[in-house]
Amino acid sequence: YKSLTSVRKRRHRNATPQWITAEQKLAMRKLYLQAMQLTKLTGEKYVVDHIVPLINDSVCGLHVPWNLRVITQEENLKKANKFLDDLFCNPT
């Protein structure tokens, strides 16, 4: 588990541009807090999803607030590492 967590943190760090502002970092933190609060309120696990995955065969996204959204873990697992275009071209 620790190894997976460190890999994920490294990916986030590597995908976060240096030019991101303090306000944008705060916006990202708020999304993670929102996911935790929704999990507590509903009992269903919520996570922060990268709309454009950080690592994908066709495109790589950034760890920035406009590439993040809060969704259920179930939705995130269905999406897997797919980009929106991948979902339209290859529906499962």
C-alpha positions, -999 to +999 in steps of 0.1 A: +000+000+000+028+024+009+045+018-024+013+025-044+007+057-024+042+069-030+039+062-068+006+081-069+021+110-050+051+111-073+028+111-104+008+140-090+040+159-081+055+153-116+022+163-133+018+195-113+032+225-133+056+249-115+035+279-126+004+268-106-007+295-081-013+291-044-051+298-051-051+269-076-034+246-051-060+256-025-088+248-050-073+213-055-071+207-017-108+217-014-117+191-040-100+164-019-118+177+012-151+177-006-145+140-016-138+131+021-169+150+033-192+134+007-179+100+017-187+107+054-221+121+046-233+095+022-214+064+032-204+059-004-167+064-013-159+095-033-126+102-049-109+130-069-107+120-106-083+134-132-106+141-162-076+137-185-056+109-170-021+117-158-008+087-178-026+074-209-016+059-242-029+089-262-028+119-239-013+129-205-031+154-183-019+177-156-025+177-119-044+211-120-078+221-106-095+223-140-085+187-147-100+174-114-136+165-104-152+146-075-169+114-084-178+081-067-151+055-065-174+032-085-176+057-114-138+062-112-132+024-114-155+022-145-136+050-161-103+034-153-074+052-171-096+063-200-098+098-215-132+111-225-124+105-262-114+069-254-148+064-237-167+076-268-145+057-293-144+025-273-175+022-251-174-007-227 
